[in-house]
Amino acid sequence: MNILITGANGQLGNEIRIASERCRDNFIFTDVEELDITDARAVKETVNDNNIGIIVNCAAYTNVDKAEDDRELAERLNAAGVANLASAIGEKNGWLFHISTDYVFGGNKNNTPCREDEPANPTGVYGITKLHGEKAVISSGCRYVIIRTAWLYSEFGKNFLKTMLDLTSARPVLKVVFDQTGTPTYAMDLASAILHIIDSRKYEGNGGIYHYSNEGVCSWFDFAKMIAEYAGNTACDIRPCHSSEFPSKVVRPNYSVLDKTKIKETFGIAVPYWTDSLKRCMANIKSGTLL
């Protein structure tokens, strides 16, 4: 089967590129230089010319703060572009695997892990446009698997892990918020889960919305502490602080732990604990094996 990966130069796309070497299918990797998903004609031609059976959409506008001032582009990438992908693959009776986010729950006051059927309530442009993308997929009538994830990091690009490695090695004191709780997700683990689902062909008859993050729960403060500890940056005094100390246009989710029961039971996926995955990723960064 021919599988199209959009947003292939991002964190998840790069990890899928690596993990796909173990798969039986043929993968075609594109980013905006090869395929602009907001161009409906180009999307349709790419799908038809390459006889695509599955699209894995990793393309998105992900700058949460900047999206507040760039709503039109965020909407085009996170919703209109997704609608183009859904329409094109729907005409081929193929499948769309679309990556969404915990930010669709931004306004919910949760104290238990978020289930797939919990009402969405985003608070910012990023979450709103990603929810619009989900709705575009569902209303298109195409066959789909939507996977919501959270706190994604990897060896590639800019992310919280990379930022904390730099800051904790350079600063004597660092404040990190402790009143936002979730679960870090190693992009390689998510990539492996997606490819496991595809390779097993168990998505047939099991379309819908699923949640995936690593196991466990922590705050951004806890995440930063573990990064510094594993990196040996023990000279940095990392202190917990409130979100209010870092004013932002965006109200971020204060609790967005995702319930992964559905994806584990449906597809037989074993989910690694977040600190174990963090160690693996940092080992790769240190060795440079995936960079």
MILUMRO-59068 format. One record per residue (C-alpha): residue number from 1; residue in one letter; x negated, z negated, y. Coordinates in steps of 0.2 Angstrom, whole numbers. Layout:
! MILUMRO-59068
+------+------+-------+-------+-------+
: resi : resn :     u :     w :     v :
+------+------+-------+-------+-------+
:  NUM :    A :     X :     Z :     Y :
...
+------+------+-------+-------+-------+
***
This chain:
! MILUMRO-59068
+------+------+-------+-------+-------+
: resi : resn :     u :     w :     v :
+------+------+-------+-------+-------+
:    1 :    M :     0 :     0 :     0 :
:    2 :    N :    -6 :     4 :    18 :
:    3 :    I :    -5 :   -12 :    29 :
:    4 :    L :    -7 :   -11 :    48 :
:    5 :    I :   -15 :   -26 :    57 :
:    6 :    T :   -12 :   -26 :    76 :
:    7 :    G :   -22 :   -37 :    87 :
:    8 :    A :   -36 :   -36 :    75 :
:    9 :    N :   -50 :   -41 :    87 :
:   10 :    G :   -42 :   -59 :    90 :
:   11 :    Q :   -45 :   -74 :    80 :
:   12 :    L :   -32 :   -71 :    66 :
:   13 :    G :   -35 :   -53 :    66 :
:   14 :    N :   -54 :   -55 :    63 :
:   15 :    E :   -51 :   -68 :    49 :
:   16 :    I :   -39 :   -56 :    40 :
:   17 :    R :   -52 :   -42 :    41 :
:   18 :    I :   -64 :   -54 :    32 :
:   19 :    A :   -51 :   -60 :    19 :
:   20 :    S :   -44 :   -43 :    16 :
:   21 :    E :   -60 :   -38 :     7 :
:   22 :    R :   -53 :   -47 :    -8 :
:   23 :    C :   -36 :   -38 :    -8 :
:   24 :    R :   -30 :   -23 :   -17 :
:   25 :    D :   -21 :   -15 :    -3 :
:   26 :    N :   -28 :    -3 :    11 :
:   27 :    F :   -29 :   -11 :    28 :
:   28 :    I :   -29 :    -2 :    45 :
:   29 :    F :   -35 :   -13 :    59 :
:   30 :    T :   -30 :    -9 :    77 :
:   31 :    D :   -31 :   -18 :    94 :
:   32 :    V :   -26 :   -12 :   111 :
:   33 :    E :   -39 :     2 :   111 :
:   34 :    E :   -32 :    10 :    96 :
:   35 :    L :   -14 :     6 :    97 :
:   36 :    D :    -4 :    -1 :   112 :
:   37 :    I :    11 :   -10 :   104 :
:   38 :    T :    21 :    -8 :   120 :
:   39 :    D :    20 :    11 :   118 :
:   40 :    A :    35 :    14 :   106 :
:   41 :    R :    30 :    32 :   103 :
:   42 :    A :    12 :    28 :    98 :
:   43 :    V :    18 :    14 :    87 :
:   44 :    K :    30 :    25 :    78 :
:   45 :    E :    17 :    39 :    76 :
:   46 :    T :     4 :    26 :    69 :
:   47 :    V :    17 :    19 :    56 :
:   48 :    N :    22 :    37 :    51 :
:   49 :    D :     6 :    45 :    51 :
:   50 :    N :    -2 :    32 :    40 :
:   51 :    N :    12 :    29 :    29 :
:   52 :    I :    12 :    10 :    33 :
:   53 :    G :    22 :    -1 :    22 :
:   54 :    I :    18 :   -18 :    30 :
:   55 :    I :    14 :   -23 :    48 :
:   56 :    V :     5 :   -39 :    51 :
:   57 :    N :     7 :   -42 :    70 :
:   58 :    C :    -7 :   -53 :    77 :
:   59 :    A :    -6 :   -45 :    94 :
:   60 :    A :     1 :   -57 :   108 :
:   61 :    Y :    -1 :   -63 :   126 :
:   62 :    T :    -8 :   -81 :   122 :
:   63 :    N :   -14 :   -87 :   139 :
:   64 :    V :    -1 :  -101 :   141 :
:   65 :    D :    -5 :  -106 :   159 :
:   66 :    K :    -8 :   -88 :   165 :
:   67 :    A :     8 :   -82 :   158 :
:   68 :    E :    18 :   -92 :   171 :
:   69 :    D :    12 :   -80 :   184 :
:   70 :    D :    11 :   -65 :   173 :
:   71 :    R :    29 :   -65 :   165 :
:   72 :    E :    31 :   -47 :   165 :
:   73 :    L :    16 :   -43 :   154 :
:   74 :    A :    19 :   -58 :   143 :
:   75 :    E :    37 :   -51 :   140 :
:   76 :    R :    30 :   -34 :   136 :
:   77 :    L :    18 :   -40 :   123 :
:   78 :    N :    27 :   -54 :   115 :
:   79 :    A :    44 :   -47 :   115 :
:   80 :    A :    46 :   -28 :   119 :
:   81 :    G :    30 :   -23 :   109 :
:   82 :    V :    36 :   -33 :    95 :
:   83 :    A :    53 :   -24 :    96 :
:   84 :    N :    44 :    -8 :    94 :
:   85 :    L :    35 :   -14 :    79 :
:   86 :    A :    51 :   -20 :    71 :
:   87 :    S :    60 :    -3 :    75 :
:   88 :    A :    46 :     8 :    68 :
:   89 :    I :    43 :    -2 :    51 :
:   90 :    G :    62 :    -4 :    49 :
:   91 :    E :    64 :    15 :    49 :
:   92 :    K :    52 :    15 :    35 :
:   93 :    N :    61 :     1 :    26 :
:   94 :    G :    44 :    -8 :    26 :
:   95 :    W :    40 :   -26 :    31 :
:   96 :    L :    35 :   -34 :    47 :
:   97 :    F :    24 :   -50 :    46 :
:   98 :    H :    25 :   -57 :    64 :
:   99 :    I :    15 :   -72 :    70 :
:  100 :    S :    24 :   -84 :    81 :
:  101 :    T :    21 :  -102 :    88 :
:  102 :    D :    25 :  -120 :    89 :
:  103 :    Y :    28 :  -117 :   108 :
:  104 :    V :    46 :  -112 :   104 :
:  105 :    F :    49 :  -131 :   102 :
:  106 :    G :    42 :  -136 :   118 :
:  107 :    G :    57 :  -145 :   125 :
:  108 :    N :    62 :  -154 :   110 :
:  109 :    K :    59 :  -173 :   109 :
:  110 :    N :    53 :  -174 :    91 :
:  111 :    N :    46 :  -188 :    81 :
:  112 :    T :    47 :  -179 :    64 :
:  113 :    P :    39 :  -162 :    59 :
:  114 :    C :    49 :  -147 :    65 :
:  115 :    R :    58 :  -137 :    52 :
:  116 :    E :    62 :  -119 :    53 :
:  117 :    D :    80 :  -121 :    56 :
:  118 :    E :    78 :  -133 :    71 :
:  119 :    P :    85 :  -126 :    87 :
:  120 :    A :    71 :  -118 :    98 :
:  121 :    N :    69 :  -125 :   115 :
:  122 :    P :    54 :  -118 :   124 :
:  123 :    T :    49 :  -124 :   141 :
:  124 :    G :    37 :  -111 :   148 :
:  125 :    V :    35 :   -92 :   149 :
:  126 :    Y :    23 :   -91 :   134 :
:  127 :    G :    36 :  -100 :   122 :
:  128 :    I :    51 :   -91 :   130 :
:  129 :    T :    43 :   -74 :   127 :
:  130 :    K :    37 :   -78 :   109 :
:  131 :    L :    55 :   -84 :   105 :
:  132 :    H :    61 :   -67 :   113 :
:  133 :    G :    50 :   -58 :   100 :
:  134 :    E :    57 :   -68 :    86 :
:  135 :    K :    74 :   -63 :    91 :
:  136 :    A :    69 :   -45 :    93 :
:  137 :    V :    63 :   -45 :    75 :
:  138 :    I :    79 :   -53 :    68 :
:  139 :    S :    91 :   -42 :    78 :
:  140 :    S :    81 :   -26 :    73 :
:  141 :    G :    88 :   -27 :    55 :
:  142 :    C :    70 :   -24 :    48 :
:  143 :    R :    64 :   -34 :    34 :
:  144 :    Y :    53 :   -48 :    40 :
:  145 :    V :    43 :   -64 :    38 :
:  146 :    I :    40 :   -74 :    54 :
:  147 :    I :    26 :   -87 :    53 :
:  148 :    R :    25 :  -100 :    66 :
:  149 :    T :     8 :  -108 :    68 :
:  150 :    A :     0 :  -120 :    80 :
:  151 :    W :   -17 :  -125 :    88 :
:  152 :    L :   -26 :  -110 :    81 :
:  153 :    Y :   -45 :  -110 :    81 :
:  154 :    S :   -59 :  -100 :    72 :
:  155 :    E :   -77 :   -94 :    74 :
:  156 :    F :   -71 :   -80 :    85 :
:  157 :    G :   -66 :   -79 :   103 :
:  158 :    K :   -62 :   -93 :   115 :
:  159 :    N :   -53 :  -108 :   108 :
:  160 :    F :   -52 :  -127 :   109 :
:  161 :    L :   -66 :  -130 :    96 :
:  162 :    K :   -78 :  -118 :   105 :
:  163 :    T :   -74 :  -127 :   122 :
:  164 :    M :   -76 :  -144 :   115 :
:  165 :    L :   -93 :  -140 :   106 :
:  166 :    D :   -99 :  -134 :   123 :
:  167 :    L :   -92 :  -149 :   133 :
:  168 :    T :   -97 :  -163 :   121 :
:  169 :    S :  -115 :  -156 :   121 :
:  170 :    A :  -117 :  -155 :   140 :
:  171 :    R :  -107 :  -170 :   147 :
:  172 :    P :  -110 :  -188 :   146 :
:  173 :    V :   -91 :  -192 :   148 :
:  174 :    L :   -76 :  -181 :   143 :
:  175 :    K :   -57 :  -185 :   145 :
:  176 :    V :   -45 :  -177 :   132 :
:  177 :    V :   -26 :  -179 :   132 :
:  178 :    F :   -19 :  -191 :   118 :
:  179 :    D :    -1 :  -189 :   121 :
:  180 :    Q :     1 :  -171 :   114 :
:  181 :    T :     2 :  -172 :    95 :
:  182 :    G :     1 :  -158 :    82 :
:  183 :    T :   -10 :  -150 :    69 :
:  184 :    P :   -26 :  -139 :    71 :
:  185 :    T :   -25 :  -123 :    61 :
:  186 :    Y :   -40 :  -114 :    55 :
:  187 :    A :   -36 :   -96 :    57 :
:  188 :    M :   -45 :   -92 :    40 :
:  189 :    D :   -33 :  -103 :    31 :
:  190 :    L :   -18 :   -94 :    40 :
:  191 :    A :   -26 :   -77 :    36 :
:  192 :    S :   -28 :   -82 :    17 :
:  193 :    A :   -10 :   -88 :    16 :
:  194 :    I :    -3 :   -72 :    24 :
:  195 :    L :   -13 :   -61 :    12 :
:  196 :    H :    -8 :   -72 :    -3 :
:  197 :    I :    10 :   -69 :     1 :
:  198 :    I :     7 :   -50 :     3 :
:  199 :    D :    -4 :   -49 :   -13 :
:  200 :    S :     9 :   -59 :   -23 :
:  201 :    R :    23 :   -47 :   -17 :
:  202 :    K :    34 :   -63 :   -17 :
:  203 :    Y :    40 :   -59 :     1 :
:  204 :    E :    53 :   -47 :    -8 :
:  205 :    G :    69 :   -57 :    -7 :
:  206 :    N :    61 :   -71 :     3 :
:  207 :    G :    61 :   -64 :    21 :
:  208 :    G :    64 :   -76 :    35 :
:  209 :    I :    55 :   -89 :    46 :
:  210 :    Y :    41 :  -100 :    39 :
:  211 :    H :    29 :  -113 :    47 :
:  212 :    Y :    11 :  -114 :    43 :
:  213 :    S :    -3 :  -125 :    50 :
:  214 :    N :   -16 :  -136 :    41 :
:  215 :    E :   -10 :  -153 :    34 :
:  216 :    G :   -11 :  -169 :    44 :
:  217 :    V :    -7 :  -174 :    61 :
:  218 :    C :   -18 :  -178 :    77 :
:  219 :    S :   -19 :  -178 :    95 :
:  220 :    W :   -30 :  -166 :   106 :
:  221 :    F :   -41 :  -182 :   108 :
:  222 :    D :   -43 :  -185 :    90 :
:  223 :    F :   -47 :  -166 :    87 :
:  224 :    A :   -61 :  -167 :   100 :
:  225 :    K :   -68 :  -183 :    93 :
:  226 :    M :   -69 :  -175 :    76 :
:  227 :    I :   -77 :  -160 :    83 :
:  228 :    A :   -90 :  -170 :    92 :
:  229 :    E :   -94 :  -181 :    77 :
:  230 :    Y :   -96 :  -166 :    65 :
:  231 :    A :  -107 :  -157 :    78 :
:  232 :    G :  -118 :  -173 :    80 :
:  233 :    N :  -113 :  -173 :    99 :
:  234 :    T :  -112 :  -192 :    98 :
:  235 :    A :  -120 :  -195 :   116 :
:  236 :    C :  -103 :  -189 :   124 :
:  237 :    D :   -91 :  -203 :   128 :
:  238 :    I :   -74 :  -195 :   124 :
:  239 :    R :   -60 :  -205 :   132 :
:  240 :    P :   -41 :  -203 :   129 :
:  241 :    C :   -30 :  -199 :   144 :
:  242 :    H :   -12 :  -194 :   149 :
:  243 :    S :    -7 :  -176 :   151 :
:  244 :    S :    -2 :  -180 :   169 :
:  245 :    E :   -21 :  -182 :   173 :
:  246 :    F :   -22 :  -163 :   170 :
:  247 :    P :    -8 :  -155 :   181 :
:  248 :    S :    -1 :  -139 :   174 :
:  249 :    K :    13 :  -127 :   178 :
:  250 :    V :    17 :  -128 :   159 :
:  251 :    V :    26 :  -142 :   150 :
:  252 :    R :    17 :  -142 :   133 :
:  253 :    P :    25 :  -149 :   117 :
:  254 :    N :    22 :  -167 :   116 :
:  255 :    Y :    25 :  -167 :    97 :
:  256 :    S :    25 :  -150 :    88 :
:  257 :    V :    19 :  -155 :    70 :
:  258 :    L :    26 :  -141 :    59 :
:  259 :    D :    35 :  -145 :    42 :
:  260 :    K :    27 :  -133 :    29 :
:  261 :    T :    38 :  -137 :    14 :
:  262 :    K :    47 :  -120 :    14 :
:  263 :    I :    31 :  -109 :    14 :
:  264 :    K :    23 :  -120 :     1 :
:  265 :    E :    37 :  -121 :   -11 :
:  266 :    T :    42 :  -102 :    -9 :
:  267 :    F :    25 :   -95 :   -11 :
:  268 :    G :    15 :  -108 :   -20 :
:  269 :    I :     3 :  -110 :    -6 :
:  270 :    A :    -9 :  -125 :    -6 :
:  271 :    V :   -13 :  -130 :    12 :
:  272 :    P :   -30 :  -138 :    16 :
:  273 :    Y :   -31 :  -154 :    27 :
:  274 :    W :   -36 :  -151 :    45 :
:  275 :    T :   -53 :  -160 :    44 :
:  276 :    D :   -58 :  -151 :    29 :
:  277 :    S :   -55 :  -135 :    37 :
:  278 :    L :   -63 :  -140 :    53 :
:  279 :    K :   -79 :  -144 :    43 :
:  280 :    R :   -79 :  -127 :    35 :
:  281 :    C :   -77 :  -118 :    51 :
:  282 :    M :   -90 :  -127 :    60 :
:  283 :    A :  -102 :  -124 :    45 :
:  284 :    N :   -99 :  -106 :    48 :
:  285 :    I :  -102 :  -107 :    66 :
:  286 :    K :  -118 :  -116 :    63 :
:  287 :    S :  -124 :  -104 :    50 :
:  288 :    G :  -118 :   -88 :    59 :
:  289 :    T :  -112 :   -81 :    43 :
:  290 :    L :   -95 :   -74 :    51 :
:  291 :    L :  -101 :   -71 :    69 :
+------+------+-------+-------+-------+
***
